[in-house]
Amino acid sequence: MLKKRKTLITIIAVIVIISGFIGITQTGKKADESRLLTEVKEGKFEIIVTTTGELQARQSLEIKGPEALRNRELGIREIKIVDLVQEGTVVDSGDYVAELDQTEALSKLKDIEDELEKKKSEYVKARLDTAMELKKLRNELIELEMREEEQKLKMEQSQYEPPATQRQAEIDYERAKRDLKQAKENYSLKVEQAKAQMNEVAINLEKEQRTKQKMEEVLENFTITAPQGGMVIYEKDYSGEKRKEGSTISPWDLTIATLPDLSGLISVTYVNEIDISRVKPGQDVRISADAFPDEEYSGTVKEVANIGQELKNSGAKVFEVIISVTESDDTLRPSMTTSNKIITDAYENVRFLPLEAVHTEKDKTFVYTLNNKKKYIETGKTNENYIIVKGLETGKKVRLDIPQN
C-alpha cells in the first residue's frame, strides 16, 4: 500500500511539472507574439530630414593680427601664434588674447635697418658728388666769363688795327660769348639733373625710413588684445582646422579668433543631394545639441545653397543649409555639434504604421492580421520610421513579422 502511494505521488508530481512547463511555454509564446504586434496610430505625421550641424554665431567680431602686416614692403609671409588663451574664455575690452612670434619680424627689421644705412650712405655720397660737380662747373663758368671779357677788350682795342685783325677780334669775341652762353645753359641743366638725382635718393631713403617705422609699429602690436568684451572662439583656417598655439596666420588671413554675438546663433549643416530637393527656406526645424540631448530648441531654415560641394574624404555631393536658431539659452555655444530635424512636410489626423508592418508583393501593399491573413491596404507618404495607411481602423493590431506558416 505504501509503495502504491509513493508511485501515485510521483505520477502527480510529474504531471504538475509538465503542466507548469506547458503553461510557461504558452505564456512565453504569447509574450513573443505580443512583442511582434503593433497597432494603427492616428495623429500628426511629419516627414523629417535629419542632419548633423555645427553652431556658429550669425555675427561676430574678428580678433586679428596687426593690419600693417598686409604691407608688402615688410616681406612677412606668415607669423606663428606662440600663446593663445583657452577657447571659451570670457574677456573684456583690452584683455590679453594672444602673443605672436617676433622671430621673423625681428629678422626683417634687421634687414631693413641694414638697407636704411645703405640708403643713408648713398644719400651722403650723392650730395657730395653733386656739390663737387656743380662747383667745378661754376669755376668753368668764371673762366669763360673772364675769357669773354678779355675777348671784348681785344675787340675794342683792334679798331686801330687792319680790317683783318679787327674781324678776327670780333670772331674771337663772338665765340667767347657763345661758349659762355652754352656753359650757362649746361650748368642750368646740370643743376636740374642733380636735383632730380638727389630727390630720387632722398625718396628711397624716406621710403626705407617709413618701412622701418612700420615694422617697429608692427612689433609693438604682436601682443593681441580683445577689441571688445565677449567669449573667445578659435578661428578656422582654410582646411577647417581651428587655430591654436603653433598655428600660423598670414597677411591675407590675419584672424586669430572671434568674439561671437551669442544672442543670434545659426546651425550650419549639409544635406545630401537626394534630400536637398525637399528642403526649403522657412521650414521649421527641431534642434538639439549633442552636449544637452534632453534639451530641444526651435529653428527655421534660413538659406539653402544652390550649388553643391564634395564632402571631404568622400565622393558624395552635399549642399550647405543655414538654420537660424530662433530659441536658445546661455548653455548653447559656438562650435557645438547639433542634431537638426528639418520638417519638410506634415499631415494632421492621419493613420500610420511602422514601416516593418507593411509589405509589398506584385505592386500590392498589405499587412498581416492577427489570424495571419493578408489585408490589402493603400499607403501614402513615409518618413524614417512610419508610413501613412488607408483601409485600417485606428487601434487595429497587425503583425510586425511575417508568419512562418
C-alpha positions as CSV (number, residue, x, y, z in Angstrom):
1,M,0.0,0.0,0.0
2,L,2.8,2.4,0.9
3,K,4.6,1.5,-2.4
4,K,1.4,2.3,-4.4
5,R,1.0,5.7,-2.6
6,K,4.6,6.7,-3.4
7,T,4.1,5.8,-7.1
8,L,0.9,7.9,-7.2
9,I,2.7,10.9,-5.6
10,T,5.5,10.6,-8.2
11,I,3.0,10.5,-11.1
12,I,1.1,13.6,-9.7
13,A,4.5,15.5,-9.4
14,V,5.4,14.7,-13.0
15,I,2.0,15.8,-14.2
16,V,2.4,19.1,-12.2
17,I,5.9,19.8,-13.6
18,I,4.7,19.1,-17.2
19,S,1.7,21.3,-16.8
20,G,3.8,24.1,-15.4
21,F,6.3,23.8,-18.3
22,I,3.5,23.9,-20.9
23,G,2.0,26.9,-19.1
24,I,5.3,28.7,-19.1
25,T,5.8,27.9,-22.7
26,Q,2.4,29.1,-23.7
27,T,2.9,32.3,-21.7
28,G,6.3,32.9,-23.4
29,K,4.8,32.2,-26.8
30,K,2.0,34.8,-26.1
31,A,4.6,37.3,-24.8
32,D,6.6,36.8,-28.0
33,E,3.5,37.2,-30.1
34,S,2.6,40.4,-28.3
35,R,6.1,41.8,-28.9
36,L,5.7,41.2,-32.6
37,L,2.4,43.1,-32.8
38,T,1.7,46.8,-33.5
39,E,-1.3,48.9,-33.8
40,V,-2.5,51.6,-36.2
41,K,-1.9,55.0,-34.7
42,E,-3.6,58.3,-35.6
43,G,-2.3,61.8,-35.3
44,K,0.2,64.2,-36.7
45,F,2.6,62.7,-39.2
46,E,5.9,64.5,-40.0
47,I,8.4,63.9,-42.8
48,I,11.8,64.8,-41.5
49,V,15.3,65.2,-42.9
50,T,17.8,64.7,-40.1
51,T,21.3,66.2,-40.3
52,T,24.2,67.0,-38.1
53,G,25.4,70.6,-37.9
54,E,27.6,73.0,-36.0
55,L,26.6,76.0,-34.1
56,Q,28.0,79.4,-35.2
57,A,27.3,83.0,-34.4
58,R,25.3,84.9,-37.0
59,Q,27.5,87.9,-36.3
60,S,30.9,88.0,-34.7
61,L,33.8,90.4,-34.3
62,E,37.2,89.2,-35.5
63,I,40.3,89.3,-33.4
64,K,43.2,89.9,-35.9
65,G,46.9,90.3,-36.0
66,P,48.4,93.7,-37.0
67,E,46.8,95.1,-40.1
68,A,50.2,96.6,-41.1
69,L,51.4,93.0,-41.9
70,R,49.5,93.4,-45.2
71,N,52.2,95.9,-46.3
72,R,54.2,94.0,-48.9
73,E,57.2,96.1,-48.3
74,L,57.6,94.3,-44.9
75,G,58.0,91.0,-46.7
76,I,56.4,88.9,-44.0
77,R,54.7,85.7,-45.3
78,E,53.4,84.1,-42.1
79,I,53.5,84.6,-38.3
80,K,53.2,81.9,-35.7
81,I,50.9,82.1,-32.7
82,V,53.1,81.3,-29.7
83,D,50.4,81.8,-27.0
84,L,46.6,81.9,-27.0
85,V,44.0,82.0,-24.3
86,Q,41.8,78.9,-23.9
87,E,38.8,78.8,-26.2
88,G,35.6,79.8,-24.4
89,T,37.5,82.4,-22.2
90,V,35.3,85.4,-21.4
91,V,37.3,88.6,-21.9
92,D,36.7,92.4,-21.5
93,S,37.8,95.0,-24.0
94,G,41.6,95.3,-23.9
95,D,42.2,92.0,-22.2
96,Y,45.1,89.8,-23.4
97,V,44.2,87.2,-26.1
98,A,47.3,86.0,-27.9
99,E,51.1,86.6,-28.5
100,L,52.7,86.3,-31.9
101,D,56.2,85.1,-32.6
102,Q,58.6,88.0,-33.3
103,T,61.4,86.0,-34.8
104,E,60.8,86.6,-38.5
105,A,59.7,90.2,-37.9
106,L,62.9,91.0,-36.0
107,S,65.0,89.4,-38.8
108,K,63.2,91.5,-41.3
109,L,63.7,94.6,-39.1
110,K,67.5,93.9,-39.1
111,D,67.5,93.7,-42.9
112,I,65.5,96.9,-43.1
113,E,68.0,98.7,-40.8
114,D,70.9,97.5,-42.9
115,E,69.2,98.7,-46.1
116,L,68.5,102.0,-44.4
117,E,72.2,102.5,-43.6
118,K,73.0,101.8,-47.2
119,K,70.4,104.4,-48.4
120,K,71.9,106.9,-46.0
121,S,75.4,106.4,-47.4
122,E,74.0,106.7,-50.9
123,Y,72.3,109.9,-50.0
124,V,75.5,111.4,-48.5
125,K,77.6,110.3,-51.4
126,A,75.1,111.7,-53.9
127,R,75.1,115.0,-52.1
128,L,78.9,115.3,-52.0
129,D,79.3,114.2,-55.7
130,T,76.7,116.8,-56.7
131,A,78.3,119.6,-54.8
132,M,81.7,118.8,-56.3
133,E,80.5,118.6,-59.8
134,L,78.5,121.8,-59.6
135,K,81.5,123.6,-58.0
136,K,83.6,122.5,-61.0
137,L,81.0,123.8,-63.4
138,R,80.8,127.2,-61.6
139,N,84.6,127.5,-61.8
140,E,84.4,126.8,-65.5
141,L,81.7,129.5,-65.9
142,I,84.0,132.0,-64.1
143,E,86.8,131.2,-66.5
144,L,84.5,131.6,-69.5
145,E,83.2,134.9,-68.2
146,M,86.8,136.2,-67.8
147,R,87.6,134.9,-71.3
148,E,84.6,136.7,-72.8
149,E,85.7,139.9,-71.0
150,E,89.2,139.5,-72.4
151,Q,88.0,139.0,-75.9
152,K,85.7,142.0,-75.7
153,L,88.7,144.2,-74.7
154,K,90.8,142.9,-77.6
155,M,88.0,143.6,-80.0
156,E,87.6,147.2,-78.7
157,Q,91.4,147.8,-78.9
158,S,91.5,146.4,-82.5
159,Q,89.7,149.4,-84.0
160,Y,93.1,150.9,-84.9
161,E,94.3,147.7,-86.4
162,P,93.9,146.5,-90.0
163,P,90.5,145.2,-91.0
164,A,91.5,141.6,-90.9
165,T,92.8,141.9,-87.4
166,Q,89.5,143.7,-86.4
167,R,87.5,140.9,-88.0
168,Q,89.4,138.2,-86.1
169,A,88.9,140.0,-82.8
170,E,85.2,140.2,-83.5
171,I,85.1,136.4,-84.3
172,D,87.0,135.6,-81.1
173,Y,84.6,137.7,-79.0
174,E,81.5,136.1,-80.6
175,R,83.0,132.6,-79.9
176,A,83.7,133.5,-76.3
177,K,80.1,134.8,-75.9
178,R,78.7,131.6,-77.4
179,D,80.8,129.4,-75.2
180,L,79.7,131.3,-72.1
181,K,76.1,131.1,-73.0
182,Q,76.3,127.4,-73.8
183,A,78.1,126.7,-70.5
184,K,75.4,128.6,-68.6
185,E,72.7,126.5,-70.2
186,N,74.6,123.3,-69.5
187,Y,75.0,124.4,-65.9
188,S,71.2,125.0,-65.5
189,L,70.5,121.6,-67.0
190,K,73.1,120.0,-64.7
191,V,71.5,121.7,-61.6
192,E,68.1,120.3,-62.6
193,Q,69.6,116.8,-63.2
194,A,71.4,117.0,-59.8
195,K,68.1,118.0,-58.1
196,A,66.3,115.0,-59.7
197,Q,69.0,112.6,-58.6
198,M,69.1,113.9,-55.1
199,N,65.3,113.8,-55.0
200,E,65.3,110.1,-56.0
201,V,67.9,109.2,-53.4
202,A,66.0,111.2,-50.8
203,I,62.7,109.4,-51.7
204,N,64.4,106.0,-51.4
205,L,65.8,107.0,-48.1
206,E,62.5,108.2,-46.8
207,K,60.8,105.0,-48.1
208,E,63.2,102.9,-46.1
209,Q,62.7,105.0,-43.0
210,R,59.0,104.6,-43.3
211,T,59.4,100.8,-43.7
212,K,61.5,100.7,-40.6
213,Q,58.9,102.7,-38.7
214,K,56.1,100.4,-39.9
215,M,58.0,97.3,-38.8
216,E,58.6,98.8,-35.4
217,E,54.9,99.6,-35.1
218,V,54.0,96.0,-36.2
219,L,56.3,94.6,-33.5
220,E,54.6,96.7,-30.9
221,N,51.3,95.1,-31.8
222,F,52.4,91.5,-31.6
223,T,50.6,91.2,-28.3
224,I,46.9,90.8,-29.3
225,T,44.1,92.1,-27.1
226,A,40.3,91.9,-27.3
227,P,38.7,94.8,-29.2
228,Q,35.6,94.4,-27.0
229,G,34.2,92.1,-24.4
230,G,32.9,88.6,-25.3
231,M,33.8,84.9,-25.4
232,V,36.9,83.9,-27.4
233,I,36.2,81.3,-30.1
234,Y,39.1,80.0,-32.2
235,E,39.0,80.8,-35.9
236,K,39.2,78.0,-38.5
237,D,41.7,78.1,-41.3
238,Y,41.1,77.2,-45.0
239,S,41.4,73.5,-44.2
240,G,38.8,73.6,-41.4
241,E,41.3,73.2,-38.6
242,K,41.0,75.6,-35.6
243,R,43.9,77.9,-35.0
244,K,45.7,77.3,-31.8
245,E,49.2,77.7,-30.3
246,G,51.6,76.8,-33.0
247,S,49.3,77.7,-35.8
248,T,50.2,80.5,-38.3
249,I,48.4,83.5,-39.7
250,S,49.3,85.3,-43.0
251,P,48.9,88.8,-44.3
252,W,46.0,87.5,-46.3
253,D,44.3,85.9,-43.3
254,L,45.0,87.7,-40.1
255,T,42.1,86.4,-38.0
256,I,43.2,84.5,-34.9
257,A,39.8,84.2,-33.1
258,T,36.4,85.7,-32.9
259,L,34.0,87.2,-30.4
260,P,30.6,85.9,-31.4
261,D,27.3,87.5,-30.7
262,L,25.7,84.7,-28.7
263,S,22.2,86.3,-29.0
264,G,22.0,85.1,-32.6
265,L,23.1,81.6,-33.4
266,I,22.9,79.5,-36.5
267,S,23.5,75.8,-37.2
268,V,25.5,75.2,-40.4
269,T,24.7,71.8,-41.8
270,Y,24.9,69.8,-45.1
271,V,22.2,67.9,-46.8
272,N,22.8,65.2,-49.4
273,E,21.8,65.6,-53.0
274,I,18.9,63.0,-52.5
275,D,17.1,65.0,-49.8
276,I,18.0,68.6,-50.8
277,S,15.0,69.0,-53.1
278,R,12.7,68.7,-50.1
279,V,14.5,71.3,-48.0
280,K,13.2,74.9,-48.5
281,P,13.7,78.2,-46.7
282,G,11.1,78.9,-44.0
283,Q,10.7,75.2,-42.9
284,D,10.6,74.5,-39.1
285,V,13.5,72.7,-37.5
286,R,13.9,71.0,-34.2
287,I,17.4,71.4,-32.9
288,S,19.2,69.6,-30.1
289,A,22.9,69.9,-29.0
290,D,24.8,66.8,-28.5
291,A,26.1,68.2,-25.2
292,F,22.5,68.5,-24.0
293,P,20.5,65.8,-25.7
294,D,17.5,66.2,-23.5
295,E,17.0,69.9,-24.5
296,E,15.3,70.8,-27.7
297,Y,15.2,74.2,-29.5
298,S,13.2,75.6,-32.3
299,G,14.7,76.9,-35.6
300,T,14.0,77.8,-39.2
301,V,15.7,77.0,-42.4
302,K,17.3,80.4,-43.5
303,E,19.3,79.6,-46.6
304,V,19.8,76.6,-48.9
305,A,22.8,76.6,-51.2
306,N,22.1,76.4,-55.0
307,I,25.4,74.7,-55.7
308,G,26.7,71.5,-54.1
309,Q,30.1,70.7,-52.9
310,E,32.1,67.5,-52.5
311,L,32.2,66.1,-48.9
312,K,35.7,65.7,-47.6
313,N,37.1,62.1,-47.8
314,S,34.0,61.1,-49.8
315,G,32.7,61.4,-53.3
316,A,29.2,62.4,-52.1
317,K,27.8,65.8,-53.0
318,V,26.2,67.9,-50.3
319,F,24.5,71.3,-50.1
320,E,25.1,73.8,-47.3
321,V,22.0,74.7,-45.3
322,I,21.9,77.5,-42.8
323,I,19.4,77.1,-39.9
324,S,18.5,80.0,-37.7
325,V,18.1,79.1,-34.0
326,T,15.0,81.0,-33.0
327,E,15.0,79.7,-29.4
328,S,18.1,79.4,-27.4
329,D,19.6,79.8,-23.9
330,D,23.0,80.5,-22.3
331,T,24.1,76.9,-22.5
332,L,24.5,76.9,-26.3
333,R,27.9,77.9,-27.5
334,P,29.5,78.2,-31.0
335,S,31.2,75.0,-32.3
336,M,28.8,72.7,-30.5
337,T,27.5,69.8,-32.6
338,T,23.8,69.8,-33.3
339,S,21.2,67.3,-34.5
340,N,18.8,69.1,-36.8
341,K,15.4,67.6,-37.7
342,I,14.1,69.6,-40.7
343,I,10.3,69.2,-41.0
344,T,9.9,69.1,-44.8
345,D,6.1,68.1,-44.6
346,A,3.4,67.5,-42.1
347,Y,-0.1,65.9,-42.1
348,E,-2.7,66.2,-39.5
349,N,-5.1,63.4,-38.3
350,V,-3.8,60.6,-40.5
351,R,-3.3,56.9,-39.7
352,F,0.1,55.3,-39.8
353,L,2.0,52.1,-39.1
354,P,5.7,51.2,-38.6
355,L,7.4,50.5,-41.9
356,E,8.2,46.9,-40.8
357,A,4.5,46.1,-40.6
358,V,3.7,46.9,-44.3
359,H,4.7,44.5,-47.1
360,T,4.6,44.7,-50.9
361,E,4.0,41.9,-53.4
362,K,3.4,42.4,-57.1
363,D,2.7,46.1,-56.7
364,K,0.1,45.3,-54.0
365,T,0.6,46.5,-50.4
366,F,-0.8,44.6,-47.4
367,V,-0.4,43.8,-43.7
368,Y,-0.8,40.6,-41.8
369,T,-3.7,40.5,-39.4
370,L,-3.7,38.7,-36.0
371,N,-5.0,35.5,-37.7
372,N,-2.1,35.6,-40.2
373,K,-4.3,36.7,-43.1
374,K,-3.2,39.3,-45.7
375,K,-5.1,42.6,-45.5
376,Y,-4.6,44.8,-48.6
377,I,-4.3,48.5,-47.9
378,E,-3.5,51.8,-49.5
379,T,-0.4,53.7,-48.4
380,G,0.8,57.3,-48.6
381,K,3.9,59.3,-47.6
382,T,6.7,57.8,-45.5
383,N,9.2,59.1,-43.0
384,E,12.2,57.4,-41.4
385,N,10.1,55.0,-39.3
386,Y,6.4,55.1,-40.3
387,I,4.1,55.1,-43.4
388,I,0.6,56.6,-43.8
389,V,-2.0,53.9,-44.4
390,K,-5.7,53.8,-45.5
391,G,-8.2,51.0,-45.0
392,L,-7.4,50.2,-41.4
393,E,-9.1,51.5,-38.3
394,T,-7.3,53.4,-35.6
395,G,-6.0,51.0,-32.9
396,K,-6.3,47.9,-35.1
397,K,-3.4,45.5,-34.3
398,V,-1.4,43.9,-37.1
399,R,1.8,41.7,-37.1
400,L,5.2,43.2,-37.4
401,D,6.7,40.0,-38.6
402,I,5.9,37.6,-41.5
403,P,4.0,34.4,-40.2
404,Q,6.1,31.2,-40.6
405,N,3.1,29.2,-42.0
